[in-house]
Amino acid sequence: MTQTPWWKKSVVYQIYPRSFNDSNGDGIGDIPGMIQKLDYIKELGIDVIWLSPVYDSPNDDNGYDIRDYQAIMDEFGTMEDFDLLLQQIHERGMKLVMDLVVNHTSDEHEWFIESRSSAKSPKRDYYIWKKGIDGREPTNWASNFGGSAWEYDENTEEYYLHLFSKKQPDLNWENPLLREDIYEMMKWWLDKGVDGFRMDVINFISKDQRYPDGEVKPGNKYASGSSYFRNGPRIHEFLQEMYTKVLSHYDTMTVGEMPGVGVEEGKLYTAEERKELNMVFHFEHMGLGDGEHGKWSALSWKLTDLKRIMTKWQKGLDQKGWNSLYWNNHDQPRVVSRFGNDNEKFREKSAKMLATCLHGMKGTPYVYQGEEIGMTNVAFPTIEDYEDIETLNWYKEQKEKGIEEAEMMRAIYARGRDNARTPMQWNDSKHAGFTTGVPWLQVNPNYKRINVTNSLNDPHSVFYYYKSLIELRKKDETIVHGSYHLLLPDDEDVYAYTRTYKDDMLLIVCNFSSSVQTRSFSELGERKVDRILSNEDSKQTYSLENVELSPYEAFIYRLT
Ligand code: NOJ
């Protein structure tokens, strides 16, 4: 049998640099601040750190608009700081994965400045320029951040494509020179010693060259063009080329962020023999509660839907690819508020339950900063308290349509990206110990209760529970390799599944409800039961019959 690659046994911790730890009092997290907290991350048992972008950027989209791929953002520090960070991560036996944002750059990137300077510029084809049609945009596609996906440029009388903000022009992957430049840049970072990449909206890079219009939904001005750029015609070719030219020469971990990817495509992207990526982030579970207005509909969700989605991916990629496992990132609301219960009575219990449910599965788990202490969503009083470009643009559009303030704020509280971006809560001092200055985004007012110091001082905290789950993955082959089988598929309160590897079986049971539930698992036969982890105080005997689960109780049993 071939050796298991390191990333299959790893747990990843995502740092959102702006909000992690500020070392110089300017209110913005920075690289020296990260270095100060590496021992904390190591204490949790983390193997790999994924850094959201730290590159030079005018910050239209907090670093996802890159001005220079080979320089560090001033607010975050210097390249020397970065080199020290990398060295310190490696010294602690951890690895570092960088964010790779190559669907677009900033409009302040030198390539774009050159490209827009003239229709004859040698860099013109680095971006996607088109003539208007009958005095309007080349297609009716909407930008992900509102309005048209095309911006008119008076200088050359053409439009450029931007699937995100107009300060994020899309790169033209059809151009082999552009691709070579990207590959050279990737090699430069890998030669420096970084251990891989999380690839931003990487399944958007190949556009349908016919550039067709999409279907406009009633009440909307623009259409979703997504079927013409998601998992586009040349996407697999581009990723295979990237693998051959770059990744195959290094021992890396790669994860592609892929909005709209389904499990069948997921197999194509992650099957080892296809030589593309190690794993993808799909968004099917993140879409629960989406409606007519996408995520802003913020509808209620059903546990059976969550199970159906997770099960589809667990089974679909078993032996065929590899899953990434996540509840949170810098774009999503906090999971304890979303799928758990952030009322103080149940916050810690439900945060541990959610951790059990996810970390019991097969794949590589990701922990987003603050998740390990059960940080929650935030509800700032007014829109002026918010910073996120997506949230602000959406609010403005809705206001123009005459939508009520309370309705908009309700959606922002439930699904806005700033929920994840409030500064990390380190202790109960002013601004949660994140900065000695004024934070760029306010701290969640609950920091006096919910913070790292409190978690580290309490042996029963969410932090130590995550630590136990991560330790379990390191010593238990069944957690890493076992195949997944769902029990109780129609149950709206309890999520139960088994993991089986050789003769070993684990049973994972999670009560997603705030009431007591009783279930039997007799279908698993007569077995000896050992409880290996739970968020509930020890009971005397464990059995598979009439198992009583307290609100949000979760456990992992070993069955022999
Ligand atoms: C996905 C990133 O996670 C998000 O934060 C960003 O706004 C878009 N891609 C555009 O880069």
Residues whose N, C-alpha, C, O or C-beta is under 5 A from the ligand:
A	BS01	NOJ	D61 Y64 F164 D200 V201 D331
